[in-house]
């Protein structure tokens, strides 16, 4: 699956939740603390500057969820 925009996929630092996250942004745009701290990730997700996020059991599932989220936003 190929996304037409930059995507960053990383393991979810929050244990017990969906294991993979995909963000619609360049890897350099994601603060390192976001990918390693559940507390920081949850705070960052509430910020207006947070890009759309997809979640999945695998990296490909997270990417598919992100693409579906972006498609829904574009449609309505």
CHARMM internal coordinates of N, CA and C (Angstrom, degrees):
IC EDIT
DIST 1 N 1 CA 1.4462
DIST 1 CA 1 C 1.5285
ANGL 1 N 1 CA 1 C 107.92
DIST 1 C 2 N 1.3182
ANGL 1 CA 1 C 2 N 116.58
DIHE 1 N 1 CA 1 C 2 N 128.27
DIST 2 N 2 CA 1.4595
ANGL 1 C 2 N 2 CA 122.08
DIHE 1 CA 1 C 2 N 2 CA -177.51
DIST 2 CA 2 C 1.5246
ANGL 2 N 2 CA 2 C 109.34
DIHE 1 C 2 N 2 CA 2 C -114.44
DIST 2 C 3 N 1.3046
ANGL 2 CA 2 C 3 N 117.31
DIHE 2 N 2 CA 2 C 3 N 123.66
DIST 3 N 3 CA 1.4682
ANGL 2 C 3 N 3 CA 121.95
DIHE 2 CA 2 C 3 N 3 CA 177.91
DIST 3 CA 3 C 1.5250
ANGL 3 N 3 CA 3 C 108.97
DIHE 2 C 3 N 3 CA 3 C -88.75
DIST 3 C 4 N 1.3346
ANGL 3 CA 3 C 4 N 118.25
DIHE 3 N 3 CA 3 C 4 N 140.83
DIST 4 N 4 CA 1.4653
ANGL 3 C 4 N 4 CA 121.31
DIHE 3 CA 3 C 4 N 4 CA -179.96
DIST 4 CA 4 C 1.5302
ANGL 4 N 4 CA 4 C 113.24
DIHE 3 C 4 N 4 CA 4 C -83.19
DIST 4 C 5 N 1.3108
ANGL 4 CA 4 C 5 N 118.21
DIHE 4 N 4 CA 4 C 5 N 14.74
DIST 5 N 5 CA 1.4595
ANGL 4 C 5 N 5 CA 122.78
DIHE 4 CA 4 C 5 N 5 CA 179.83
DIST 5 CA 5 C 1.5305
ANGL 5 N 5 CA 5 C 107.59
DIHE 4 C 5 N 5 CA 5 C -147.04
DIST 5 C 6 N 1.3257
ANGL 5 CA 5 C 6 N 117.83
DIHE 5 N 5 CA 5 C 6 N 167.71
DIST 6 N 6 CA 1.4703
ANGL 5 C 6 N 6 CA 119.55
DIHE 5 CA 5 C 6 N 6 CA 178.76
DIST 6 CA 6 C 1.5272
ANGL 6 N 6 CA 6 C 111.67
DIHE 5 C 6 N 6 CA 6 C -64.07
DIST 6 C 7 N 1.3098
ANGL 6 CA 6 C 7 N 115.96
DIHE 6 N 6 CA 6 C 7 N 140.83
DIST 7 N 7 CA 1.4672
ANGL 6 C 7 N 7 CA 121.94
DIHE 6 CA 6 C 7 N 7 CA 179.63
DIST 7 CA 7 C 1.5268
ANGL 7 N 7 CA 7 C 108.82
DIHE 6 C 7 N 7 CA 7 C -136.77
DIST 7 C 8 N 1.3174
ANGL 7 CA 7 C 8 N 115.28
DIHE 7 N 7 CA 7 C 8 N 139.27
DIST 8 N 8 CA 1.4606
ANGL 7 C 8 N 8 CA 121.96
DIHE 7 CA 7 C 8 N 8 CA 173.85
DIST 8 CA 8 C 1.5205
ANGL 8 N 8 CA 8 C 107.73
DIHE 7 C 8 N 8 CA 8 C -117.84
DIST 8 C 9 N 1.3250
ANGL 8 CA 8 C 9 N 117.19
DIHE 8 N 8 CA 8 C 9 N 123.49
DIST 9 N 9 CA 1.4643
ANGL 8 C 9 N 9 CA 122.10
DIHE 8 CA 8 C 9 N 9 CA 179.38
DIST 9 CA 9 C 1.5274
ANGL 9 N 9 CA 9 C 107.85
DIHE 8 C 9 N 9 CA 9 C -117.93
DIST 9 C 10 N 1.3403
ANGL 9 CA 9 C 10 N 116.01
DIHE 9 N 9 CA 9 C 10 N 131.59
DIST 10 N 10 CA 1.4632
ANGL 9 C 10 N 10 CA 119.88
DIHE 9 CA 9 C 10 N 10 CA -179.02
DIST 10 CA 10 C 1.5230
ANGL 10 N 10 CA 10 C 110.03
DIHE 9 C 10 N 10 CA 10 C -150.97
DIST 10 C 11 N 1.3439
ANGL 10 CA 10 C 11 N 116.93
DIHE 10 N 10 CA 10 C 11 N 157.82
DIST 11 N 11 CA 1.4648
ANGL 10 C 11 N 11 CA 120.27
DIHE 10 CA 10 C 11 N 11 CA 176.82
DIST 11 CA 11 C 1.5287
ANGL 11 N 11 CA 11 C 110.33
DIHE 10 C 11 N 11 CA 11 C -65.06
DIST 11 C 12 N 1.3165
ANGL 11 CA 11 C 12 N 115.70
DIHE 11 N 11 CA 11 C 12 N 138.85
DIST 12 N 12 CA 1.4583
ANGL 11 C 12 N 12 CA 121.58
DIHE 11 CA 11 C 12 N 12 CA 178.77
DIST 12 CA 12 C 1.5347
ANGL 12 N 12 CA 12 C 109.22
DIHE 11 C 12 N 12 CA 12 C -67.61
DIST 12 C 13 N 1.3404
ANGL 12 CA 12 C 13 N 117.90
DIHE 12 N 12 CA 12 C 13 N 121.97
DIST 13 N 13 CA 1.4683
ANGL 12 C 13 N 13 CA 119.15
DIHE 12 CA 12 C 13 N 13 CA 179.64
DIST 13 CA 13 C 1.5314
ANGL 13 N 13 CA 13 C 113.23
DIHE 12 C 13 N 13 CA 13 C -72.64
DIST 13 C 14 N 1.3300
ANGL 13 CA 13 C 14 N 117.47
DIHE 13 N 13 CA 13 C 14 N -10.22
DIST 14 N 14 CA 1.4700
ANGL 13 C 14 N 14 CA 121.33
DIHE 13 CA 13 C 14 N 14 CA 179.77
DIST 14 CA 14 C 1.5315
ANGL 14 N 14 CA 14 C 108.54
DIHE 13 C 14 N 14 CA 14 C -87.75
DIST 14 C 15 N 1.3148
ANGL 14 CA 14 C 15 N 117.51
DIHE 14 N 14 CA 14 C 15 N 107.26
DIST 15 N 15 CA 1.4562
ANGL 14 C 15 N 15 CA 121.00
DIHE 14 CA 14 C 15 N 15 CA -179.49
DIST 15 CA 15 C 1.5205
ANGL 15 N 15 CA 15 C 109.81
DIHE 14 C 15 N 15 CA 15 C -67.53
DIST 15 C 16 N 1.3205
ANGL 15 CA 15 C 16 N 115.45
DIHE 15 N 15 CA 15 C 16 N 147.31
DIST 16 N 16 CA 1.4496
ANGL 15 C 16 N 16 CA 120.54
DIHE 15 CA 15 C 16 N 16 CA 179.10
DIST 16 CA 16 C 1.5190
ANGL 16 N 16 CA 16 C 113.71
DIHE 15 C 16 N 16 CA 16 C 84.08
DIST 16 C 17 N 1.3156
ANGL 16 CA 16 C 17 N 118.10
DIHE 16 N 16 CA 16 C 17 N 1.66
DIST 17 N 17 CA 1.4628
ANGL 16 C 17 N 17 CA 122.18
DIHE 16 CA 16 C 17 N 17 CA 177.57
DIST 17 CA 17 C 1.5222
ANGL 17 N 17 CA 17 C 108.56
DIHE 16 C 17 N 17 CA 17 C -112.32
DIST 17 C 18 N 1.3193
ANGL 17 CA 17 C 18 N 116.46
DIHE 17 N 17 CA 17 C 18 N -179.46
DIST 18 N 18 CA 1.4608
ANGL 17 C 18 N 18 CA 121.23
DIHE 17 CA 17 C 18 N 18 CA 177.91
DIST 18 CA 18 C 1.5325
ANGL 18 N 18 CA 18 C 108.23
DIHE 17 C 18 N 18 CA 18 C -55.25
DIST 18 C 19 N 1.3479
ANGL 18 CA 18 C 19 N 117.98
DIHE 18 N 18 CA 18 C 19 N 129.41
DIST 19 N 19 CA 1.4641
ANGL 18 C 19 N 19 CA 120.36
DIHE 18 CA 18 C 19 N 19 CA -166.72
DIST 19 CA 19 C 1.5308
ANGL 19 N 19 CA 19 C 118.18
DIHE 18 C 19 N 19 CA 19 C -73.29
DIST 19 C 20 N 1.3254
ANGL 19 CA 19 C 20 N 119.63
DIHE 19 N 19 CA 19 C 20 N -19.17
DIST 20 N 20 CA 1.4693
ANGL 19 C 20 N 20 CA 120.00
DIHE 19 CA 19 C 20 N 20 CA -176.99
DIST 20 CA 20 C 1.5180
ANGL 20 N 20 CA 20 C 111.10
DIHE 19 C 20 N 20 CA 20 C -126.75
DIST 20 C 21 N 1.3424
ANGL 20 CA 20 C 21 N 115.59
DIHE 20 N 20 CA 20 C 21 N 143.57
DIST 21 N 21 CA 1.4610
ANGL 20 C 21 N 21 CA 122.30
DIHE 20 CA 20 C 21 N 21 CA 177.35
DIST 21 CA 21 C 1.5220
ANGL 21 N 21 CA 21 C 109.00
DIHE 20 C 21 N 21 CA 21 C -125.18
DIST 21 C 22 N 1.3237
ANGL 21 CA 21 C 22 N 116.02
DIHE 21 N 21 CA 21 C 22 N 145.88
DIST 22 N 22 CA 1.4626
ANGL 21 C 22 N 22 CA 122.23
DIHE 21 CA 21 C 22 N 22 CA 175.46
DIST 22 CA 22 C 1.5210
ANGL 22 N 22 CA 22 C 107.67
DIHE 21 C 22 N 22 CA 22 C -127.91
DIST 22 C 23 N 1.3267
ANGL 22 CA 22 C 23 N 116.51
DIHE 22 N 22 CA 22 C 23 N 129.55
DIST 23 N 23 CA 1.4623
ANGL 22 C 23 N 23 CA 122.34
DIHE 22 CA 22 C 23 N 23 CA 179.96
DIST 23 CA 23 C 1.5162
ANGL 23 N 23 CA 23 C 109.70
DIHE 22 C 23 N 23 CA 23 C -115.05
DIST 23 C 24 N 1.3201
ANGL 23 CA 23 C 24 N 116.82
DIHE 23 N 23 CA 23 C 24 N 142.60
DIST 24 N 24 CA 1.4612
ANGL 23 C 24 N 24 CA 121.95
DIHE 23 CA 23 C 24 N 24 CA 178.29
DIST 24 CA 24 C 1.5237
ANGL 24 N 24 CA 24 C 109.52
DIHE 23 C 24 N 24 CA 24 C -85.37
DIST 24 C 25 N 1.3377
ANGL 24 CA 24 C 25 N 116.36
DIHE 24 N 24 CA 24 C 25 N 70.68
DIST 25 N 25 CA 1.4628
ANGL 24 C 25 N 25 CA 121.34
DIHE 24 CA 24 C 25 N 25 CA 178.42
DIST 25 CA 25 C 1.5255
ANGL 25 N 25 CA 25 C 109.65
DIHE 24 C 25 N 25 CA 25 C -165.72
DIST 25 C 26 N 1.3310
ANGL 25 CA 25 C 26 N 115.19
DIHE 25 N 25 CA 25 C 26 N 166.46
DIST 26 N 26 CA 1.4649
ANGL 25 C 26 N 26 CA 121.37
DIHE 25 CA 25 C 26 N 26 CA 176.34
DIST 26 CA 26 C 1.5313
ANGL 26 N 26 CA 26 C 109.56
DIHE 25 C 26 N 26 CA 26 C -68.61
DIST 26 C 27 N 1.3314
ANGL 26 CA 26 C 27 N 117.84
DIHE 26 N 26 CA 26 C 27 N 148.12
DIST 27 N 27 CA 1.4671
ANGL 26 C 27 N 27 CA 119.70
DIHE 26 CA 26 C 27 N 27 CA 177.31
DIST 27 CA 27 C 1.5282
ANGL 27 N 27 CA 27 C 113.28
DIHE 26 C 27 N 27 CA 27 C -55.04
DIST 27 C 28 N 1.3123
ANGL 27 CA 27 C 28 N 117.72
DIHE 27 N 27 CA 27 C 28 N -35.79
DIST 28 N 28 CA 1.4594
ANGL 27 C 28 N 28 CA 120.87
DIHE 27 CA 27 C 28 N 28 CA -179.52
DIST 28 CA 28 C 1.5146
ANGL 28 N 28 CA 28 C 114.19
DIHE 27 C 28 N 28 CA 28 C -68.79
DIST 28 C 29 N 1.3444
ANGL 28 CA 28 C 29 N 116.83
DIHE 28 N 28 CA 28 C 29 N -15.39
DIST 29 N 29 CA 1.4617
ANGL 28 C 29 N 29 CA 121.17
DIHE 28 CA 28 C 29 N 29 CA 179.20
DIST 29 CA 29 C 1.5260
ANGL 29 N 29 CA 29 C 112.56
DIHE 28 C 29 N 29 CA 29 C -85.12
DIST 29 C 30 N 1.3204
ANGL 29 CA 29 C 30 N 116.87
DIHE 29 N 29 CA 29 C 30 N -10.07
DIST 30 N 30 CA 1.4638
ANGL 29 C 30 N 30 CA 121.80
DIHE 29 CA 29 C 30 N 30 CA -178.57
DIST 30 CA 30 C 1.5293
ANGL 30 N 30 CA 30 C 108.41
DIHE 29 C 30 N 30 CA 30 C -96.47
DIST 30 C 31 N 1.3308
ANGL 30 CA 30 C 31 N 117.70
DIHE 30 N 30 CA 30 C 31 N 116.65
DIST 31 N 31 CA 1.4652
ANGL 30 C 31 N 31 CA 118.93
DIHE 30 CA 30 C 31 N 31 CA 177.85
DIST 31 CA 31 C 1.5334
ANGL 31 N 31 CA 31 C 110.49
DIHE 30 C 31 N 31 CA 31 C -58.45
DIST 31 C 32 N 1.3257
ANGL 31 CA 31 C 32 N 118.60
DIHE 31 N 31 CA 31 C 32 N 137.73
DIST 32 N 32 CA 1.4697
ANGL 31 C 32 N 32 CA 120.84
DIHE 31 CA 31 C 32 N 32 CA -177.95
DIST 32 CA 32 C 1.5267
ANGL 32 N 32 CA 32 C 113.21
DIHE 31 C 32 N 32 CA 32 C -56.38
DIST 32 C 33 N 1.3301
ANGL 32 CA 32 C 33 N 116.87
DIHE 32 N 32 CA 32 C 33 N -31.36
DIST 33 N 33 CA 1.4697
ANGL 32 C 33 N 33 CA 119.98
DIHE 32 CA 32 C 33 N 33 CA 179.95
DIST 33 CA 33 C 1.5252
ANGL 33 N 33 CA 33 C 111.38
DIHE 32 C 33 N 33 CA 33 C -63.71
DIST 33 C 34 N 1.3314
ANGL 33 CA 33 C 34 N 117.58
DIHE 33 N 33 CA 33 C 34 N -29.57
DIST 34 N 34 CA 1.4655
ANGL 33 C 34 N 34 CA 121.84
DIHE 33 CA 33 C 34 N 34 CA -178.57
DIST 34 CA 34 C 1.5247
ANGL 34 N 34 CA 34 C 110.28
DIHE 33 C 34 N 34 CA 34 C -65.12
DIST 34 C 35 N 1.3193
ANGL 34 CA 34 C 35 N 117.00
DIHE 34 N 34 CA 34 C 35 N -37.34
DIST 35 N 35 CA 1.4618
ANGL 34 C 35 N 35 CA 120.23
DIHE 34 CA 34 C 35 N 35 CA -177.45
DIST 35 CA 35 C 1.5223
ANGL 35 N 35 CA 35 C 113.44
DIHE 34 C 35 N 35 CA 35 C -83.16
DIST 35 C 36 N 1.3314
ANGL 35 CA 35 C 36 N 117.26
DIHE 35 N 35 CA 35 C 36 N -6.50
DIST 36 N 36 CA 1.4641
ANGL 35 C 36 N 36 CA 118.87
DIHE 35 CA 35 C 36 N 36 CA -177.12
DIST 36 CA 36 C 1.5255
ANGL 36 N 36 CA 36 C 114.80
DIHE 35 C 36 N 36 CA 36 C -122.78
DIST 36 C 37 N 1.3304
ANGL 36 CA 36 C 37 N 118.19
DIHE 36 N 36 CA 36 C 37 N -8.42
DIST 37 N 37 CA 1.4621
ANGL 36 C 37 N 37 CA 120.77
DIHE 36 CA 36 C 37 N 37 CA -176.87
DIST 37 CA 37 C 1.5248
ANGL 37 N 37 CA 37 C 110.75
DIHE 36 C 37 N 37 CA 37 C -130.13
DIST 37 C 38 N 1.3158
ANGL 37 CA 37 C 38 N 116.29
DIHE 37 N 37 CA 37 C 38 N 122.55
DIST 38 N 38 CA 1.4652
ANGL 37 C 38 N 38 CA 121.10
DIHE 37 CA 37 C 38 N 38 CA 178.22
DIST 38 CA 38 C 1.5288
ANGL 38 N 38 CA 38 C 110.76
DIHE 37 C 38 N 38 CA 38 C -61.90
DIST 38 C 39 N 1.3204
ANGL 38 CA 38 C 39 N 117.21
DIHE 38 N 38 CA 38 C 39 N -42.82
DIST 39 N 39 CA 1.4618
ANGL 38 C 39 N 39 CA 121.48
DIHE 38 CA 38 C 39 N 39 CA -179.69
DIST 39 CA 39 C 1.5269
ANGL 39 N 39 CA 39 C 111.22
DIHE 38 C 39 N 39 CA 39 C -60.71
DIST 39 C 40 N 1.3268
ANGL 39 CA 39 C 40 N 116.98
DIHE 39 N 39 CA 39 C 40 N -46.29
DIST 40 N 40 CA 1.4635
ANGL 39 C 40 N 40 CA 121.06
DIHE 39 CA 39 C 40 N 40 CA -179.92
DIST 40 CA 40 C 1.5274
ANGL 40 N 40 CA 40 C 110.25
DIHE 39 C 40 N 40 CA 40 C -66.82
DIST 40 C 41 N 1.3367
ANGL 40 CA 40 C 41 N 117.42
DIHE 40 N 40 CA 40 C 41 N -41.42
DIST 41 N 41 CA 1.4655
ANGL 40 C 41 N 41 CA 120.84
DIHE 40 CA 40 C 41 N 41 CA 178.31
DIST 41 CA 41 C 1.5212
ANGL 41 N 41 CA 41 C 110.48
DIHE 40 C 41 N 41 CA 41 C -58.52
DIST 41 C 42 N 1.3236
ANGL 41 CA 41 C 42 N 117.84
DIHE 41 N 41 CA 41 C 42 N -48.02
DIST 42 N 42 CA 1.4636
ANGL 41 C 42 N 42 CA 120.77
DIHE 41 CA 41 C 42 N 42 CA -178.71
DIST 42 CA 42 C 1.5223
ANGL 42 N 42 CA 42 C 111.98
DIHE 41 C 42 N 42 CA 42 C -64.36
DIST 42 C 43 N 1.3183
ANGL 42 CA 42 C 43 N 117.68
DIHE 42 N 42 CA 42 C 43 N -37.08
DIST 43 N 43 CA 1.4662
ANGL 42 C 43 N 43 CA 120.77
DIHE 42 CA 42 C 43 N 43 CA 175.38
DIST 43 CA 43 C 1.5243
ANGL 43 N 43 CA 43 C 109.84
DIHE 42 C 43 N 43 CA 43 C -65.58
DIST 43 C 44 N 1.3155
ANGL 43 CA 43 C 44 N 117.47
DIHE 43 N 43 CA 43 C 44 N -46.85
DIST 44 N 44 CA 1.4678
ANGL 43 C 44 N 44 CA 122.84
DIHE 43 CA 43 C 44 N 44 CA -177.25
DIST 44 CA 44 C 1.5248
ANGL 44 N 44 CA 44 C 111.20
DIHE 43 C 44 N 44 CA 44 C -62.11
DIST 44 C 45 N 1.3428
ANGL 44 CA 44 C 45 N 117.22
DIHE 44 N 44 CA 44 C 45 N -37.10
DIST 45 N 45 CA 1.4700
ANGL 44 C 45 N 45 CA 120.95
DIHE 44 CA 44 C 45 N 45 CA -179.44
DIST 45 CA 45 C 1.5295
ANGL 45 N 45 CA 45 C 111.92
DIHE 44 C 45 N 45 CA 45 C -62.53
DIST 45 C 46 N 1.3139
ANGL 45 CA 45 C 46 N 117.37
DIHE 45 N 45 CA 45 C 46 N -26.21
DIST 46 N 46 CA 1.4730
ANGL 45 C 46 N 46 CA 120.63
DIHE 45 CA 45 C 46 N 46 CA -178.47
DIST 46 CA 46 C 1.5266
ANGL 46 N 46 CA 46 C 112.46
DIHE 45 C 46 N 46 CA 46 C -84.39
DIST 46 C 47 N 1.3207
ANGL 46 CA 46 C 47 N 117.63
DIHE 46 N 46 CA 46 C 47 N -7.37
DIST 47 N 47 CA 1.4616
ANGL 46 C 47 N 47 CA 120.82
DIHE 46 CA 46 C 47 N 47 CA -178.13
DIST 47 CA 47 C 1.5307
ANGL 47 N 47 CA 47 C 110.20
DIHE 46 C 47 N 47 CA 47 C -81.71
DIST 47 C 48 N 1.3072
ANGL 47 CA 47 C 48 N 116.30
DIHE 47 N 47 CA 47 C 48 N 148.13
DIST 48 N 48 CA 1.4656
ANGL 47 C 48 N 48 CA 120.71
DIHE 47 CA 47 C 48 N 48 CA 179.25
DIST 48 CA 48 C 1.5196
ANGL 48 N 48 CA 48 C 112.07
DIHE 47 C 48 N 48 CA 48 C -63.53
DIST 48 C 49 N 1.3235
ANGL 48 CA 48 C 49 N 117.07
DIHE 48 N 48 CA 48 C 49 N -27.92
DIST 49 N 49 CA 1.4619
ANGL 48 C 49 N 49 CA 120.61
DIHE 48 CA 48 C 49 N 49 CA -177.23
DIST 49 CA 49 C 1.5313
ANGL 49 N 49 CA 49 C 113.28
DIHE 48 C 49 N 49 CA 49 C -80.32
DIST 49 C 50 N 1.3188
ANGL 49 CA 49 C 50 N 117.30
DIHE 49 N 49 CA 49 C 50 N -5.55
DIST 50 N 50 CA 1.4616
ANGL 49 C 50 N 50 CA 120.64
DIHE 49 CA 49 C 50 N 50 CA -179.45
DIST 50 CA 50 C 1.5273
ANGL 50 N 50 CA 50 C 109.55
DIHE 49 C 50 N 50 CA 50 C -68.01
DIST 50 C 51 N 1.3375
ANGL 50 CA 50 C 51 N 117.57
DIHE 50 N 50 CA 50 C 51 N 128.89
DIST 51 N 51 CA 1.4635
ANGL 50 C 51 N 51 CA 119.78
DIHE 50 CA 50 C 51 N 51 CA 178.47
DIST 51 CA 51 C 1.5275
ANGL 51 N 51 CA 51 C 110.57
DIHE 50 C 51 N 51 CA 51 C -72.97
DIST 51 C 52 N 1.3375
ANGL 51 CA 51 C 52 N 116.85
DIHE 51 N 51 CA 51 C 52 N 165.91
DIST 52 N 52 CA 1.4687
ANGL 51 C 52 N 52 CA 119.50
DIHE 51 CA 51 C 52 N 52 CA 175.35
DIST 52 CA 52 C 1.5323
ANGL 52 N 52 CA 52 C 110.54
DIHE 51 C 52 N 52 CA 52 C -56.24
DIST 52 C 53 N 1.3248
ANGL 52 CA 52 C 53 N 115.40
DIHE 52 N 52 CA 52 C 53 N 145.10
DIST 53 N 53 CA 1.4672
ANGL 52 C 53 N 53 CA 121.84
DIHE 52 CA 52 C 53 N 53 CA -177.07
DIST 53 CA 53 C 1.5235
ANGL 53 N 53 CA 53 C 109.79
DIHE 52 C 53 N 53 CA 53 C -124.68
DIST 53 C 54 N 1.3478
ANGL 53 CA 53 C 54 N 115.87
DIHE 53 N 53 CA 53 C 54 N 134.96
DIST 54 N 54 CA 1.4556
ANGL 53 C 54 N 54 CA 122.11
DIHE 53 CA 53 C 54 N 54 CA 171.90
DIST 54 CA 54 C 1.5169
ANGL 54 N 54 CA 54 C 108.73
DIHE 53 C 54 N 54 CA 54 C -110.20
DIST 54 C 55 N 1.3269
ANGL 54 CA 54 C 55 N 116.47
DIHE 54 N 54 CA 54 C 55 N 151.45
DIST 55 N 55 CA 1.4640
ANGL 54 C 55 N 55 CA 121.75
DIHE 54 CA 54 C 55 N 55 CA -179.68
DIST 55 CA 55 C 1.5197
ANGL 55 N 55 CA 55 C 109.01
DIHE 54 C 55 N 55 CA 55 C -127.55
DIST 55 C 56 N 1.3249
ANGL 55 CA 55 C 56 N 116.89
DIHE 55 N 55 CA 55 C 56 N 148.85
DIST 56 N 56 CA 1.4533
ANGL 55 C 56 N 56 CA 119.23
DIHE 55 CA 55 C 56 N 56 CA 178.21
DIST 56 CA 56 C 1.5119
ANGL 56 N 56 CA 56 C 113.26
DIHE 55 C 56 N 56 CA 56 C -167.42
DIST 56 C 57 N 1.3266
ANGL 56 CA 56 C 57 N 114.70
DIHE 56 N 56 CA 56 C 57 N 164.80
DIST 57 N 57 CA 1.4598
ANGL 56 C 57 N 57 CA 121.53
DIHE 56 CA 56 C 57 N 57 CA 178.17
DIST 57 CA 57 C 1.5268
ANGL 57 N 57 CA 57 C 111.44
DIHE 56 C 57 N 57 CA 57 C -74.66
DIST 57 C 58 N 1.3366
ANGL 57 CA 57 C 58 N 116.89
DIHE 57 N 57 CA 57 C 58 N -20.91
DIST 58 N 58 CA 1.4651
ANGL 57 C 58 N 58 CA 123.01
DIHE 57 CA 57 C 58 N 58 CA 177.38
DIST 58 CA 58 C 1.5268
ANGL 58 N 58 CA 58 C 107.62
DIHE 57 C 58 N 58 CA 58 C -133.61
DIST 58 C 59 N 1.3339
ANGL 58 CA 58 C 59 N 118.17
DIHE 58 N 58 CA 58 C 59 N 164.83
DIST 59 N 59 CA 1.4667
ANGL 58 C 59 N 59 CA 119.06
DIHE 58 CA 58 C 59 N 59 CA 175.71
DIST 59 CA 59 C 1.5321
ANGL 59 N 59 CA 59 C 112.64
DIHE 58 C 59 N 59 CA 59 C -57.71
DIST 59 C 60 N 1.3411
ANGL 59 CA 59 C 60 N 117.49
DIHE 59 N 59 CA 59 C 60 N -40.50
DIST 60 N 60 CA 1.4664
ANGL 59 C 60 N 60 CA 120.08
DIHE 59 CA 59 C 60 N 60 CA 179.28
DIST 60 CA 60 C 1.5241
ANGL 60 N 60 CA 60 C 111.75
DIHE 59 C 60 N 60 CA 60 C -65.79
DIST 60 C 61 N 1.3170
ANGL 60 CA 60 C 61 N 117.55
DIHE 60 N 60 CA 60 C 61 N -37.28
DIST 61 N 61 CA 1.4666
ANGL 60 C 61 N 61 CA 120.87
DIHE 60 CA 60 C 61 N 61 CA 177.81
DIST 61 CA 61 C 1.5238
ANGL 61 N 61 CA 61 C 110.43
DIHE 60 C 61 N 61 CA 61 C -66.47
DIST 61 C 62 N 1.3283
ANGL 61 CA 61 C 62 N 117.51
DIHE 61 N 61 CA 61 C 62 N -38.54
DIST 62 N 62 CA 1.4673
ANGL 61 C 62 N 62 CA 120.79
DIHE 61 CA 61 C 62 N 62 CA 177.27
DIST 62 CA 62 C 1.5242
ANGL 62 N 62 CA 62 C 110.28
DIHE 61 C 62 N 62 CA 62 C -64.21
DIST 62 C 63 N 1.3322
ANGL 62 CA 62 C 63 N 117.20
DIHE 62 N 62 CA 62 C 63 N -41.45
DIST 63 N 63 CA 1.4616
ANGL 62 C 63 N 63 CA 121.04
DIHE 62 CA 62 C 63 N 63 CA 177.45
DIST 63 CA 63 C 1.5224
ANGL 63 N 63 CA 63 C 110.83
DIHE 62 C 63 N 63 CA 63 C -64.02
DIST 63 C 64 N 1.3231
ANGL 63 CA 63 C 64 N 117.93
DIHE 63 N 63 CA 63 C 64 N -43.48
DIST 64 N 64 CA 1.4643
ANGL 63 C 64 N 64 CA 121.34
DIHE 63 CA 63 C 64 N 64 CA 178.64
DIST 64 CA 64 C 1.5288
ANGL 64 N 64 CA 64 C 110.81
DIHE 63 C 64 N 64 CA 64 C -61.70
DIST 64 C 65 N 1.3305
ANGL 64 CA 64 C 65 N 117.20
DIHE 64 N 64 CA 64 C 65 N -41.11
DIST 65 N 65 CA 1.4652
ANGL 64 C 65 N 65 CA 121.02
DIHE 64 CA 64 C 65 N 65 CA 178.19
DIST 65 CA 65 C 1.5294
ANGL 65 N 65 CA 65 C 110.68
DIHE 64 C 65 N 65 CA 65 C -64.88
DIST 65 C 66 N 1.3266
ANGL 65 CA 65 C 66 N 116.86
DIHE 65 N 65 CA 65 C 66 N -40.73
DIST 66 N 66 CA 1.4624
ANGL 65 C 66 N 66 CA 120.55
DIHE 65 CA 65 C 66 N 66 CA 177.41
DIST 66 CA 66 C 1.5239
ANGL 66 N 66 CA 66 C 110.63
DIHE 65 C 66 N 66 CA 66 C -62.37
DIST 66 C 67 N 1.3232
ANGL 66 CA 66 C 67 N 117.21
DIHE 66 N 66 CA 66 C 67 N -44.71
DIST 67 N 67 CA 1.4654
ANGL 66 C 67 N 67 CA 120.63
DIHE 66 CA 66 C 67 N 67 CA -179.98
DIST 67 CA 67 C 1.5273
ANGL 67 N 67 CA 67 C 110.89
DIHE 66 C 67 N 67 CA 67 C -63.57
DIST 67 C 68 N 1.3316
ANGL 67 CA 67 C 68 N 117.48
DIHE 67 N 67 CA 67 C 68 N -38.92
DIST 68 N 68 CA 1.4664
ANGL 67 C 68 N 68 CA 120.98
DIHE 67 CA 67 C 68 N 68 CA 177.37
DIST 68 CA 68 C 1.5284
ANGL 68 N 68 CA 68 C 110.55
DIHE 67 C 68 N 68 CA 68 C -65.19
DIST 68 C 69 N 1.3303
ANGL 68 CA 68 C 69 N 117.16
DIHE 68 N 68 CA 68 C 69 N -41.06
DIST 69 N 69 CA 1.4672
ANGL 68 C 69 N 69 CA 121.42
DIHE 68 CA 68 C 69 N 69 CA 178.14
DIST 69 CA 69 C 1.5192
ANGL 69 N 69 CA 69 C 110.65
DIHE 68 C 69 N 69 CA 69 C -61.26
DIST 69 C 70 N 1.3188
ANGL 69 CA 69 C 70 N 116.69
DIHE 69 N 69 CA 69 C 70 N -45.70
DIST 70 N 70 CA 1.4652
ANGL 69 C 70 N 70 CA 120.32
DIHE 69 CA 69 C 70 N 70 CA -179.73
DIST 70 CA 70 C 1.5244
ANGL 70 N 70 CA 70 C 111.48
DIHE 69 C 70 N 70 CA 70 C -67.11
DIST 70 C 71 N 1.3306
ANGL 70 CA 70 C 71 N 117.93
DIHE 70 N 70 CA 70 C 71 N -36.26
DIST 71 N 71 CA 1.4673
ANGL 70 C 71 N 71 CA 121.31
DIHE 70 CA 70 C 71 N 71 CA 177.24
DIST 71 CA 71 C 1.5215
ANGL 71 N 71 CA 71 C 111.01
DIHE 70 C 71 N 71 CA 71 C -64.44
DIST 71 C 72 N 1.3411
ANGL 71 CA 71 C 72 N 116.34
DIHE 71 N 71 CA 71 C 72 N -41.67
DIST 72 N 72 CA 1.4739
ANGL 71 C 72 N 72 CA 119.79
DIHE 71 CA 71 C 72 N 72 CA 178.49
DIST 72 CA 72 C 1.5242
ANGL 72 N 72 CA 72 C 110.39
DIHE 71 C 72 N 72 CA 72 C -63.46
DIST 72 C 73 N 1.3248
ANGL 72 CA 72 C 73 N 117.04
DIHE 72 N 72 CA 72 C 73 N -41.37
DIST 73 N 73 CA 1.4714
ANGL 72 C 73 N 73 CA 120.47
DIHE 72 CA 72 C 73 N 73 CA 178.82
DIST 73 CA 73 C 1.5193
ANGL 73 N 73 CA 73 C 111.21
DIHE 72 C 73 N 73 CA 73 C -63.33
DIST 73 C 74 N 1.3270
ANGL 73 CA 73 C 74 N 116.72
DIHE 73 N 73 CA 73 C 74 N -40.88
DIST 74 N 74 CA 1.4628
ANGL 73 C 74 N 74 CA 120.75
DIHE 73 CA 73 C 74 N 74 CA -178.74
DIST 74 CA 74 C 1.5268
ANGL 74 N 74 CA 74 C 111.32
DIHE 73 C 74 N 74 CA 74 C -68.75
DIST 74 C 75 N 1.3402
ANGL 74 CA 74 C 75 N 116.51
DIHE 74 N 74 CA 74 C 75 N -32.70
DIST 75 N 75 CA 1.4594
ANGL 74 C 75 N 75 CA 120.81
DIHE 74 CA 74 C 75 N 75 CA -178.03
DIST 75 CA 75 C 1.5228
ANGL 75 N 75 CA 75 C 112.99
DIHE 74 C 75 N 75 CA 75 C -77.97
DIST 75 C 76 N 1.2977
ANGL 75 CA 75 C 76 N 117.36
DIHE 75 N 75 CA 75 C 76 N -23.38
DIST 76 N 76 CA 1.4479
ANGL 75 C 76 N 76 CA 114.52
DIHE 75 CA 75 C 76 N 76 CA -174.80
DIST 76 CA 76 C 1.4293
ANGL 76 N 76 CA 76 C 114.98
DIHE 75 C 76 N 76 CA 76 C -159.35
END
COOR INIT
IC SEED 1 N 1 CA 1 C
IC BUILD
